[in-house]
């Protein structure tokens, strides 16, 4: 006697391919977020369907065992049970993936909240200030950082993009990204010459936080030391000798001229 067993395995929904999503987004004007949302909705529908089928399979488990006792091939039944177990595992993994994607999307939205990376006007405004060349320019930049959150967020984003192999490299690259060699030549980290303290600026505070977050073992003292050295070497980067060297060279020239005059 031939007996058939109907298993409640839900049909898989047809998930759109990457090419279809790409074409659809351009035709309908949808963005990638919409594409992700639609795919996740299909996945959640499949999970819901599978869960309901799991309940049905539990209710018919005893009937399946009874059928086996009536002479159904035990090996075939065993294979069906294995397939069901694998399906349950796939559904579990799919549910876990959906949860992680939702979490990732939520964190991405949170991180980009107020981030003007997608606002060309703000990005262009930040770039228009850099590199900072004068104290007046620095003051104007500081004002924007303190009064416009989008401006500050965009600046933070740009500093993060500078990057570096380590704390020292990141510090030097960030300062070179922000300040011109002319400004570094005319000012000092602690304001010992011009009384203009660069190390107390908000722009420096932002750099320090970004760099220490990237390299936790790089502490504030090391950041300050790297900043001091970067400004101290501003003359050399500008192709000029420090005043002490220039003064010493001038004195040597005078001594040589005097010596030559005595010989004559």
Secondary structure as the mmCIF struct_conf table of DSSP 4:
data_model
#
loop_
_struct_conf.conf_type_id
_struct_conf.id
_struct_conf.beg_label_comp_id
_struct_conf.beg_label_asym_id
_struct_conf.beg_label_seq_id
_struct_conf.end_label_comp_id
_struct_conf.end_label_asym_id
_struct_conf.end_label_seq_id
HELX_LH_PP_P HELX_LH_PP_P1 UNK A 9 UNK A 13
HELX_LH_PP_P HELX_LH_PP_P2 UNK A 15 UNK A 17
HELX_RH_AL_P HELX_RH_AL_P1 UNK A 18 UNK A 28
HELX_RH_AL_P HELX_RH_AL_P2 UNK A 32 UNK A 59
TURN_TY1_P TURN_TY1_P1 UNK A 60 UNK A 60
HELX_RH_AL_P HELX_RH_AL_P3 UNK A 61 UNK A 69
TURN_TY1_P TURN_TY1_P2 UNK A 70 UNK A 71
HELX_RH_AL_P HELX_RH_AL_P4 UNK A 74 UNK A 111
TURN_TY1_P TURN_TY1_P3 UNK A 112 UNK A 114
HELX_RH_3T_P HELX_RH_3T_P1 UNK A 116 UNK A 118
HELX_RH_AL_P HELX_RH_AL_P5 UNK A 120 UNK A 129
HELX_LH_PP_P HELX_LH_PP_P3 UNK A 130 UNK A 130
BEND BEND1 UNK A 131 UNK A 131
STRN STRN1 UNK A 132 UNK A 132
BEND BEND2 UNK A 134 UNK A 134
HELX_RH_AL_P HELX_RH_AL_P6 UNK A 135 UNK A 147
HELX_RH_AL_P HELX_RH_AL_P7 UNK A 149 UNK A 162
BEND BEND3 UNK A 165 UNK A 166
HELX_RH_AL_P HELX_RH_AL_P8 UNK A 167 UNK A 178
STRN STRN2 UNK A 179 UNK A 179
HELX_RH_AL_P HELX_RH_AL_P9 UNK A 181 UNK A 186
TURN_TY1_P TURN_TY1_P4 UNK A 189 UNK A 190
TURN_TY1_P TURN_TY1_P5 UNK A 192 UNK A 194
BEND BEND4 UNK A 195 UNK A 195
HELX_RH_3T_P HELX_RH_3T_P2 UNK A 198 UNK A 200
BEND BEND5 UNK A 201 UNK A 201
HELX_RH_AL_P HELX_RH_AL_P10 UNK A 202 UNK A 214
TURN_TY1_P TURN_TY1_P6 UNK A 216 UNK A 217
BEND BEND6 UNK A 218 UNK A 218
HELX_RH_AL_P HELX_RH_AL_P11 UNK A 220 UNK A 232
TURN_TY1_P TURN_TY1_P7 UNK A 233 UNK A 233
HELX_RH_AL_P HELX_RH_AL_P12 UNK A 234 UNK A 237
TURN_TY1_P TURN_TY1_P8 UNK A 238 UNK A 239
HELX_RH_AL_P HELX_RH_AL_P13 UNK A 243 UNK A 263
#
